[in-house]
Amino acid sequence: MSEDSIPDMSQISMVEPRVAEILRRMSRMKRLRLSHEMWQLTRERLTTFLRSHHPDWDESELQWRVADWLLQGSLAAFVAPHPALSPEGRGMRDPQEKE
């Protein structure tokens, strides 16, 4: 992949032009490392958040819920009122439920 095939990030409206410039100047490896660190931070924060709101969940269920949230959840669930944070409010299926 050549440098020319990397999209111009300044054209993405959600990226601040100064941030886009900083990202553009990073090596591919550094951008990949940054993305991975952001993913890890998101997963850790979500785990902490869900653990604090569902202390009855064991570690296995908590990790299942985190994975489900990250794979099927939406950003809207993060900003919705707390009832939307419940598994039922998010339309999440019960991990004990058989398909």
Stockholm file with secondary structure:
# STOCKHOLM 1.0

chainA/1-99         MSEDSIPDMSQISMVEPRVAEILRRMSRMKRLRLSHEMWQLTRERLTTFLRSHHPDWDESELQWRVADWLLQGSLAAFVAPHPALSPEGRGMRDPQEKE
#=GR chainA/1-99 SS CCGGGSCCGGGCTTSCHHHHHHHHHSCHHHHHHHHHHHHHHHHHHHHHHHHHHCTTSCHHHHHHHHHHHHHHCCHHHHHSCGGGGSTTTTTCCCTTCCC
#=GC SS_cons        CCGGGSCCGGGCTTSCHHHHHHHHHSCHHHHHHHHHHHHHHHHHHHHHHHHHHCTTSCHHHHHHHHHHHHHHCCHHHHHSCGGGGSTTTTTCCCTTCCC
//
